[in-house]
Amino acid sequence: MTERKPPGVSFESFVDKQIRDAERRGEFAALPGAGKPFDPAAEPAAYDENWWIKRKLAREGFSVLPPSLALRKEAEETLEAVAKAPSERIVRRLLTELNDKIRDMMFKPPPGPPLGLKPYDVDEIVRQWRENRT
C-alpha cells in the first residue's frame, strides 16, 4: 500500500517521488509491452466504454458470430469431423444433428445474414465417406 501524503508536500511532488522510488526498485522493468512500439490499432478510435471487454475477448480468441454465421462455421467443422469419423454410426449422428439445426434455422430465420445452407444428404455423404476410407 502506498504511504500517505505528508502535510505540506504538494501532491505532484509526492507522486513524482513515489514513481522515482518505484523505478529505482525496478517495479516498472518487466511490464507487458515494455520496449515495444505503441500500437495505435490496439486502441479504439473513439471512446468505447467496453474497450477492455473487446480486447479481452480478442486476446482469448473468442468471437461472437450472428447465429447464421455460427451455424455455417459449425457445418464446416462438422464436415471436417465427418471425414475423420471412425464409424458410419458417428457420421450419421453428426449429420443428423447438424441437419436438425439447419432445418430449425430455416423455419425460424435469425437476425443477421441469410443462412445459405440446406440440410445435407446423409446417405450421399456416408457414401463419400466410405469411398474415402478405402
Disulfide bonds with the S-S distance in Angstrom:
none
